[in-house]
Amino acid sequence: MRLLILLAAALPLAALAADPQKGKIAFEKNGCWQCHGYVGQGGAAGKPLAPKPMAYEAFNVFVRNSNGPMPPYPKEILSDADLADIHAYLASIPAAKDYKTIPLLGQ
């Protein structure tokens, strides 16, 4: 129980209230899909973000302070709530099925 309380206290409030549905909308609206693909699978210009995105704290720091090919997204452009929602969306994306479990591919 103490661990749960400590973990909850360590997360920003925006991350606790994050909504994956709103995150999908924000991901598309802010153009994240253009480099990272519609489900965060990555592409020619952007690294994969899902499934299993980096921890929210690292994600937040990277998005706000990027100095590589991806431009930084300050709070004036992408709110904390939208960023938390985007992270929740990426975390909600399931891993692809193992191709061996697809009957048609086993024929």
C-alpha positions in Angstrom: 0.0 0.0 0.0 2.8 2.4 0.8 4.4 1.7 -2.5 1.2 2.6 -4.3 0.9 5.9 -2.4 4.5 6.8 -3.2 4.1 5.9 -6.9 0.9 8.0 -7.1 2.6 10.9 -5.4 5.5 10.8 -7.8 3.3 11.1 -10.9 2.2 14.5 -12.1 -1.6 15.1 -11.8 -1.9 15.3 -15.5 -0.5 11.8 -16.0 -3.0 10.4 -13.5 -6.0 11.9 -15.2 -4.8 11.1 -18.7 -7.3 10.0 -21.3 -6.2 7.7 -24.2 -9.1 8.8 -26.5 -8.2 12.5 -26.1 -4.6 11.5 -26.6 -5.3 9.9 -30.0 -7.0 13.2 -31.0 -4.1 15.3 -29.8 -1.5 12.9 -31.4 -3.2 13.4 -34.8 -4.0 17.2 -34.3 -0.4 18.0 -33.4 1.0 16.1 -36.3 2.8 13.4 -34.3 1.5 10.8 -36.7 3.4 12.4 -39.6 6.8 11.1 -38.3 5.8 8.4 -35.8 2.9 6.7 -37.7 -0.8 6.6 -36.7 -0.2 4.1 -33.9 3.2 5.2 -32.9 4.9 2.4 -34.8 7.6 4.7 -36.2 8.5 5.7 -39.7 11.2 7.1 -41.9 11.4 10.3 -39.9 10.4 9.2 -36.4 11.3 6.5 -33.9 8.7 4.0 -32.6 6.8 5.3 -29.6 4.5 2.4 -29.0 3.9 -0.2 -27.7 5.5 0.4 -24.3 6.4 4.1 -24.5 9.2 5.5 -22.3 8.2 6.5 -18.8 6.0 9.6 -18.6 8.7 11.8 -16.9 11.3 11.0 -19.6 8.7 11.5 -22.3 7.7 14.9 -20.9 11.4 16.0 -20.7 12.2 14.8 -24.2 9.1 16.4 -25.9 9.7 19.7 -24.1 13.4 19.9 -24.7 14.2 18.0 -27.8 17.2 19.3 -29.7 17.4 16.7 -32.4 15.3 16.3 -35.6 12.1 16.6 -33.6 11.3 20.1 -32.6 10.6 20.8 -28.9 6.9 21.3 -28.0 6.7 23.9 -25.2 3.5 24.2 -23.0 2.3 27.1 -25.2 2.0 24.7 -28.1 1.2 21.4 -26.4 -0.4 21.6 -22.9 0.6 19.3 -20.1 -2.9 17.7 -20.2 -2.5 17.0 -24.0 1.0 15.6 -23.5 -0.3 13.3 -20.7 -3.2 12.2 -22.9 -0.8 11.4 -25.8 1.3 9.3 -23.5 -1.8 7.5 -22.3 -2.8 6.9 -25.9 0.7 5.4 -26.7 0.6 3.2 -23.6 -2.9 1.9 -24.6 -1.7 0.6 -27.9 -1.2 -3.2 -27.7 1.8 -5.0 -29.1 1.4 -6.6 -32.5 0.4 -10.2 -32.5 3.1 -12.8 -33.1 2.7 -13.8 -36.8 2.7 -17.5 -35.7 -0.7 -16.9 -34.1 -2.3 -15.8 -37.4 -3.8 -18.9 -39.0 -3.6 -17.6 -42.6 0.2 -17.1 -42.3 0.7 -20.6 -41.0 -0.6 -22.2 -44.2 
